Amino acid sequence: MVVRLLTLWDDAKFQVHSIEYGDGLIGLLGQHVESSFRCAVVGIYAPCTVHQRQSSWRNLIILKSAFDIPWVMIGDFNETLAKGEGNSRFINAAGSNDLKRFLDSCNLIEHALTGHSFTCFRGGSMSRIDRAFSSPECHSHFRDSIHGQLIVGNHEQDKGWKPFRFIECWLYNPQFQETLQSSWQTAFIELPRDSDF
């Protein structure tokens, strides 16, 4: 399976110094412009099998140690951490323990989930596999700050089930629609140029 991730940022808010990418991840290393706070923002789409996720966790631990700065990590971890995070009684103990060990070794703390208890809906199955974690330094630096909310997009707006994932805070950026339309038309040249967004 080929995984494609899209990462967008506002240069006026976050200055990117380096981009690291690998199987199912994109890492932006840079700094918050207003405060000069250096950190990495990592987007992840974890593999579907426990064995492949173990390999991803090992690679991310190596990446984290190579760039010893605070991290924000957002994405689909493809694993629950506890029994109550799915509507079935089954929990993959090995996968859950692997994820917990990874988070502990990288010293990442979960951001509180607001709104729905579950983030993934397939057929009759529901689970919480999409998450946001960050280093303690990020939690302290952005505490009670609009900047922290923009980084993890944790403002609450419930419009029901969505067929794809999207951080709604981008809608408040005046250049977003123009950037999206330009990127879309560049990436998909076979589509009509006058597509409505």
N, C-alpha and C positions, 0 to 999 in steps of 0.2 A: 504494500500500500504506500502510495506517495502522499506525503503530508505537506501542505503548503500553508504557511502562516503569513499573515499580513500585519505589519506593525506600522502604526502612524504616530507621529508626535509633533508637537508644536515647537519649532526652534526658538520661539520667544520665551518658552517656559522651560524646556529641557534641551541642553546643548549636548549633542552626541559626539563623543571623542572616538569611539570604536564600536564596531558591530561584530559580534561573534555569532556564528550560527552553526547548527549541526542537525542531526536527525531529530526533527520535531521540536526545535527550539530556536529562538532568536533572542540574543542578549544585546541590549543597548548599554554601553558604558559611557557615563557622562556626568553632568551635573545640573542640578536645579538652578536656573539662571538667577532668580531673585535672591537666593540664600547662599549660592555657591556650594551647596551640599552635594558631595560626590556620591554616586550610587550606581548600581546596575539594575536595569529593569529587564526582566527575563520573561518572555512569553513561551509557554510550553504546550505541546499536545503530546502527552505521554503515549507510548505504544500500548496495544491492547493486551499483550500477554505478560504474565508475571516475569518470565525470563527476560524479555526485552526491556521491561521497566527496570529490572535490577541493573541491567547494563546502563540504561539512561541515568539512574540514580548515581552509579559509580562515576560516570563521565561528568555529571553535574558537580559532584563533590570535588573532582579534580579542577574543574573550571572555577568553582568558588574559591578554592585555595590559591589558584593562580592570580585571581583578581580579588585581593583581600580588601574589599570595600563593601559597605552595606548593600543588601539585595532587596528588591521587590520582585516577587515571582507570582505570575498570574497565568491561569490557563486550565486546561483539561488534564487532570492528573490520572484519569481512568482508574481510580481506586477510591474506595470509601475508607474512612478511618475508624468507624465504630458501627455497631449493629443498627442504631437508629437512623443511619444515613441512607437507608434504602427501604423499599416497601416489602422486601422479602426477608425471611429470617436468616438467609444465607449471608455470610461475610467471608471473603477470601482472607483467612487469617495470615497466610504467608505474604500476600500482596500488601495487606494493611500494615503488617509489622515492618516490611521493607520500606514503605513510605514513611512510617514513623521514625525509623532509624535514619533515613535520609534527612528528614526535617531536623532531627536532633543534632546530627553531625554538622549540618549547615547553620544551626542555631536560628531557624526560621519560625516565626510565630504567626498563627493564622489571624487574618482579619475577620471580624464578626460578619456573619451573613445577615442581611436584612431582607425582608420580603418572604419569598417562598422558602420552604425547608429543603426542597429538592431543586437541582439545576439541570438534570438530564431526564428526559421523558421519552421512552421508546416503547411503543405498544402500551401494555399495562404496567410496565416496569418504570419505577422512578428511583433516582438516586442522587446523591450529592457528590459529584466528581469534579466539578468546576470550582476552583478555589483561588484565594489570594493569600500569600504569605509574605512576610518581610522580616528583615533583621531587626533586633530591638532598637538599633540606632534610628531606623526609619520610623518606627512607631513613635519614639520620643521626639524626633525632629519635626514630624508632620502632625503631631497630636493637636486636635482641635483646630486644624488648619484646612482651608479650602484646597490647598495644594495636595494634601494627602488624599482628599476625596477625589480630586481629578486624576491622581495617579492610579488609584484602584477603582475609580468610578463607582463609589459606594452610595451615591445619593439614591433615595428610594423613589421609584416610579413604577407602579404595577399596571401594566397594560395587558396582562394575560400571557399565555404561552407564545413564544417566538420561535420560528422555524430555524433561526440561526442566531449565533451569539454576536453581540455588538455592545460596546461600551458607550452608553448614550450620552456621556459628557461631550463626545466629539460633536454632537449636534449643536452645541452652544458656541462652537468655534466658527466665526464668520467665513473663514476660507475653506471650511470642510467640504461643502458640496462641490465647489470648483475643483478642489484637489482630488476628490473621489472621482468626479466625472472625467477629469483629465487622465488619471491613472487607469481607470476602467477602459477608456477608449484607446489608450496606449497598449494595454495588456491584451485586449480583445479586439484587434483591428477588424476581424470579420463581422462584428456586430455593427448595425447601423449607427452612424455618428450622432443621430438626433434622438437617441434613447432618452426617455424621460426618467428622472431620478426622483 
